[in-house]
């Protein structure tokens, strides 16, 4: 373990406008530095792609660079706040699974206080969505594979206190710091 553990900052912040994204990532990195860790943002990759690089080639380069970044991290803080629907960002979910497969210590957090089963519309029968498909009833913050993957690394998922998220809200300083403090002892530093 290095003197200063590197922490991967998984989450949908990469999709925010640059000013908002930068402000959130900077705040996360300040908190982590104060706690003796360094935060690695998925956008920290130095990719040299030209404007005429085909989109699929750009996507593969970003995937490889982010995977390499995750490979060298000592831990991860995973923002699982619902994004574009009742569930966490799909890319963040993939990263959570990848990190779990590596055995990387992780702490998840979400601004939402509600269980996944309460965020999915159920217009008729409880536990069934409007297409007649079953909705997990495990009392978890999202699909069982996400939370169980984090628990499997020895981690946990912290929830915020919001039952209704304001549009675009993805960060809470206290929640993030609580999550970071919980990750520290998992790192064996």
Beta strands, then each sheet from edge to edge (+ up, - down):
strand 1: 5-10
strand 2: 37-41
strand 3: 75-79
strand 4: 105-112
strand 5: 157-162
sheet 1: 2+ 1+ 3+ 4+ 5+
end
